[in-house]
């Protein structure tokens, strides 16, 4: 199964970036090549949409 995007942990931040150079990832309706994610960000990859969130532990 192909991978379209990755979310990496960098320090205390979460960073999203597309893995496919021709793929487009949208965060809050804006195309991104790399972006720090915040709680509540809306992510669109193709026809799939989800909301990013973290949980305090």
N, C-alpha and C positions, 0 to 999 in steps of 0.2 A: 504494500500500500504506500503511495507516495506521501511525502511530508511537504506541507505547504508553508509552514511557519514554525518558529521556535520562540519560546519565552525563556529567557535566561535570568538567573538571579545574579545580580552584580552588587555586592555589598548588601545594602538594605533595600535595593531597588529591583524591580522586575522590568526587563526590557524585551520588547517584542520586535522580531524582524522576519521578513519573508525569507524563505530558503530557496524559492524558485525565482530567478531573476525576472521572469515574465509574469509572475504572480503579483497580485495587488492585495495588500492587506489594508483595511480601513479601521481607524480608531476614531470613534465619535464622528463618523461620516467623512473623515479626512484620510486620503491615502498617505501611507507612511513607509519609509524605508527602514526606519529604526526609531523607537520611541519608548520612553519610560512610561509604564502603566500606573494608573492611579485607581483606587477603589471606585467602582461604578462606571469605568470606561466601557463603552460598547465596542465590540470587535466584530468585524465582518470579514469572513474568508469565503469567497465564492458565495454560495447561497446560504451559508451557515452564519448565524449571529448569536453571540453570547455576551454576557456581562462579566467583566473581570472583577474579582474581589479577593481580599486576603482575610485571614482570620487570625486574631491575636491569640497567641498560645502562652 
